[in-house]
Amino acid sequence: MYIKKSILFFADRLPPLIGGMEIHAKYFIKYFRNNQNFTLLGIVTKNQDASDSLISNHKSIKINIDELGKDTNPDIIFFNSGRWIEDFGKIRNIFPRAKFFYRTGGNEILKAPLVENNCFSHKARQLYWVRTINDNINILITNSLYTEKRLKCIGIKIPFKRFVGGVDVSGFKNIKHQKNDLVTIFCAARFVPYKNYSLMISVINELVLCGLKFKVKLAGDGPLFTKIKKQVQEHNLNSVVEFLGVLDNTQVFQEIFNSDIYMQLSKDEVTKVEGGSYIHSEGMGRSILEALSAGTFVIAGKSGALPEIVYPPHGLLINLTDEAQEIAKRITHIVKKPVAKMKIQTNFDWNKIFTGYEKLFGNI
């Protein structure tokens, strides 16, 4: 039995926006809203005009961060993103007795954007993030050993607590499996550089040149969408590759569950920012976690934290330094005869993560 505690949750953005942070926020709120041991006092987020707002009892009101302590006195402050990095110290002063948690995939800390205290040097901005986190956060919640190693390298010294996953496994249980006429490969990811769609299309082209018959479905949008669509046209792959556009999470689940293979060749991408650069990486890969949970075989690039979750018999890691032709040869046998559908896995289920959060909060 836990001593009852209260939570104030800081969420940069909320659904219907779709992304790792938004999905985590959705299920965090759902789990703790009626929790008997850990009461969710309210949600601090951004309004459409980018002003801070507090959602409490299903009502949203604009707030000033300085005045947060007037009506609430939480035991736990939980940051779902680093959006409030420049207010961490201020919020710590408002709630000196509260324990501060911050969940991150690591990329935003390495990117280290600032608004009010901006400066040209990326190194200086990153140092600001590191010092602010070390000074104000009690526990940093991470998603992988890879993320922890990266953050330690830049100077994060506070305790880490790792929770791998983030899948509503119940979403797969009522989907009826459909038999595909052709082997179907699916990917759900934004069309951005580190998702490495260009290599994926080149591999698909090589598979077609080998005489294989299959179907590819791609879900998502992003700045590189037009470029990738043009690449598909140049390789005469229009009859093979279908662009599904942006799908909601339910639709993504259906596509993952009914696909024979989930393929995503994400890479570590050097990303330029003002005054420097950082490596943007796959801290875990939400869609890959969903595919593994659905029992769909995964083909992924050997990068970021993916080696921690993709391995036989559930998946295959590809060396991204290999040429497309070599990668195609390595996966030809899988495309010809996909691995049989495996059982639904619960290792990455949200309930497992939030049960872990309860233990973490309860032990403070």
Stockholm file with secondary structure:
# STOCKHOLM 1.0

chainA/1-364         MYIKKSILFFADRLPPLIGGMEIHAKYFIKYFRNNQNFTLLGIVTKNQDASDSLISNHKSIKINIDELGKDTNPDIIFFNSGRWIEDFGKIRNIFPRAKFFYRTGGNEILKAPLVENNCFSHKARQLYWVRTINDNINILITNSLYTEKRLKCIGIKIPFKRFVGGVDVSGFKNIKHQKNDLVTIFCAARFVPYKNYSLMISVINELVLCGLKFKVKLAGDGPLFTKIKKQVQEHNLNSVVEFLGVLDNTQVFQEIFNSDIYMQLSKDEVTKVEGGSYIHSEGMGRSILEALSAGTFVIAGKSGALPEIVYPPHGLLINLTDEAQEIAKRITHIVKKPVAKMKIQTNFDWNKIFTGYEKLFGNI
#=GR chainA/1-364 SS CCCCEEEEEECSCCTTSCSHHHHHHHHHHHHHTTCSSEEEEEEEEECTTSCEEEEETTEEEECCGGGGGGTCCCSEEEESSSTTGGGHHHHHHHSTTSEEEEECCSHHHHHCCCSTTCCSCHHHHHHHHHHHHHHHCSEEEESCHHHHHHHHHTTCCSCEEECCCCBCGGGGTTCCCCCCSSEEEEEECCSSGGGCHHHHHHHHHHHHHTTCCEEEEEECCCTTHHHHHHHHHHTTCTTTEEEEECCCHHHHHHHHHTCSEEEECCCCEEEEETTEEEEECCSSCHHHHHHHHHTCEEEEESCTTGGGTCCTTTEEEECTTSCHHHHHHHHHHHHHSCCCCCCCCCTTBHHHHHHHHHHHHHTC
#=GC SS_cons         CCCCEEEEEECSCCTTSCSHHHHHHHHHHHHHTTCSSEEEEEEEEECTTSCEEEEETTEEEECCGGGGGGTCCCSEEEESSSTTGGGHHHHHHHSTTSEEEEECCSHHHHHCCCSTTCCSCHHHHHHHHHHHHHHHCSEEEESCHHHHHHHHHTTCCSCEEECCCCBCGGGGTTCCCCCCSSEEEEEECCSSGGGCHHHHHHHHHHHHHTTCCEEEEEECCCTTHHHHHHHHHHTTCTTTEEEEECCCHHHHHHHHHTCSEEEECCCCEEEEETTEEEEECCSSCHHHHHHHHHTCEEEEESCTTGGGTCCTTTEEEECTTSCHHHHHHHHHHHHHSCCCCCCCCCTTBHHHHHHHHHHHHHTC
//
